Amino acid sequence: MTAQMSLPLPAKRARQASRAEIGDRIFVVGGKVLLLVLLGVAVLLPLLAIFWRGFSAEAGQGGGWLAARELVASENFHWLLGNSLKVSLSVAAIVVPLAYLFAYALQRTLIPGKGIWRGLSLLPLMAPSMLPGIALVYLFGNQGMLRGLFAENIYGFWASSSARSSTPFPTP
């Protein structure tokens, strides 16, 4: 019995795409490009209209570039911008670690009632965005039912930070 040497199979040639497949690809890519253009127009046109009205010098409109420059140069604007940045950074520092721990507990641990917790985590998505703020004002505002619970009013830094930190999470 003689040993025969086996030869490798000849390399298969890449199948040529048919004209129909090329047409389908062009149609799909063209459809995606068209949808992106329509989305861009639907987002950019209203924004441009807002900026146009805001910076027009006509009476009853935004007041023009001079008014915008005066607003940005005012001391009150810098104070407001600083407060907004402080609240935003404090809320991010509170919410991101808490959200990570919540997600980690849901995915990696054996806590009881995972389905309930998962459902509760979706509740803030179903509520209108102004609802938590209105509810907090009704509860703790100047005429709220629980206004005497806190010594400070609810319109300060700490109240705003705690309100913005609590609204993304479900309340069991």
C-alpha positions in Angstrom: 0.0 0.0 0.0 1.5 3.2 -1.0 0.9 6.5 0.8 -0.8 9.1 -1.3 -0.3 12.7 -0.7 -3.5 14.7 -0.3 -3.6 18.0 -2.0 -5.4 21.0 -0.5 -8.8 21.9 -2.0 -8.7 24.6 -4.6 -9.6 28.0 -3.1 -13.2 28.9 -3.8 -13.7 32.1 -5.6 -15.8 34.7 -3.8 -19.3 34.7 -5.1 -20.0 37.7 -7.2 -22.9 39.7 -5.9 -25.8 39.7 -8.3 -27.3 42.9 -9.6 -30.4 42.4 -7.4 -28.3 42.2 -4.3 -26.4 45.3 -5.2 -29.7 47.1 -5.9 -31.0 46.0 -2.5 -27.9 47.3 -0.7 -28.2 50.6 -2.5 -31.9 50.8 -1.5 -31.2 50.1 2.1 -28.3 52.5 2.4 -30.2 55.2 0.6 -33.2 54.7 2.9 -30.9 55.0 5.9 -29.4 58.2 4.6 -32.8 59.6 3.8 -34.0 58.9 7.3 -31.0 60.5 8.8 -31.5 63.6 6.6 -35.2 63.8 7.6 -34.2 63.4 11.3 -31.6 66.1 11.0 -34.1 68.5 9.4 -36.8 67.7 12.0 -34.4 68.5 14.8 -32.4 71.4 13.3 -35.3 73.5 11.8 -37.1 74.1 15.1 -33.8 74.9 16.8 -32.9 77.4 14.1 -36.4 79.0 14.4 -35.9 79.4 18.1 -32.5 81.0 17.7 -33.7 83.2 14.9 -36.6 84.5 17.1 -34.4 84.8 20.1 -31.8 86.9 18.4 -34.0 89.0 16.3 -34.2 92.7 17.2 -38.0 93.0 16.5 -40.2 94.2 19.3 -41.7 91.3 21.3 -39.0 88.9 20.3 -35.7 88.0 21.9 -34.1 91.5 21.9 -31.3 90.9 19.5 -27.6 90.2 19.9 -27.1 93.2 22.2 -29.6 91.9 24.8 -28.0 88.4 24.6 -24.5 89.9 25.2 -25.8 92.0 28.1 -27.4 88.9 29.6 -24.2 86.8 29.4 -22.1 89.7 30.7 -24.3 90.4 33.8 -23.2 89.3 37.2 -26.5 87.6 37.9 -26.0 85.3 34.9 -22.7 84.1 36.2 -24.2 83.5 39.6 -27.1 81.5 38.1 -24.7 79.6 35.8 -22.5 78.7 38.8 -25.5 77.5 40.8 -26.7 75.4 37.9 -23.3 73.8 37.5 -23.0 73.1 41.3 -26.5 71.4 41.3 -25.7 69.4 38.2 -22.3 68.2 39.5 -23.7 67.3 42.9 -26.6 65.4 41.4 -24.3 63.5 39.0 -22.0 62.7 41.9 -25.0 61.2 43.9 -27.0 59.6 41.1 -24.3 57.8 39.1 -22.9 55.7 42.0 -26.5 54.9 43.2 -27.6 53.9 39.7 -24.6 51.7 39.3 -25.2 50.0 42.6 -28.9 49.5 41.7 -28.1 48.0 38.3 -25.3 45.8 39.8 -27.7 44.5 42.4 -30.3 43.8 39.8 -28.0 42.0 37.4 -25.4 40.3 39.6 -27.0 39.4 42.9 -29.8 37.1 44.0 -32.0 39.7 45.6 -35.6 38.6 46.0 -38.2 40.2 43.8 -36.0 41.1 40.9 -39.0 41.5 38.6 -40.7 43.9 41.0 -37.5 46.0 41.3 -37.0 45.9 37.5 -40.6 47.1 37.1 -40.2 49.8 39.7 -37.1 51.1 38.0 -39.2 51.8 34.8 -41.8 53.9 36.6 -39.9 57.2 36.2 -40.1 56.7 32.5 -43.8 56.6 32.5 -44.4 59.7 34.6 -44.3 63.1 32.9 -41.0 65.0 33.5 -42.7 67.8 35.5 -44.7 65.5 37.8 -42.0 64.9 40.4 -41.2 68.6 40.7 -44.8 69.6 41.0 -45.3 66.8 43.6 -42.4 68.1 45.7 -43.6 71.7 45.5 -47.1 70.6 46.6 -45.7 68.6 49.5 -42.9 70.9 50.8 -43.6 74.3 49.2 -44.8 77.4 51.0 -48.3 76.1 51.3 -47.4 72.4 51.2 -48.7 69.7 53.5 -45.3 68.9 54.9 -43.7 72.4 54.8 -42.8 72.4 58.5 -40.7 69.2 58.1 -37.6 71.1 57.0 -36.2 74.2 58.6 -35.0 75.6 55.2 -37.3 76.4 52.3 -37.3 74.0 49.3 -35.9 76.5 46.9 -32.3 76.3 48.0 -29.2 74.4 46.8 -29.7 71.3 49.1 -33.4 71.0 48.4 -32.8 71.3 44.7 -30.0 68.8 44.7 -31.9 66.2 46.8 -35.0 66.7 44.6 -33.1 66.2 41.4 -31.3 63.2 42.9 -34.4 61.4 44.0 -36.6 61.8 40.9 -34.7 59.4 38.6 -35.1 56.5 41.1 -38.3 54.6 42.0 -39.8 55.0 45.4 -40.9 51.6 46.8 
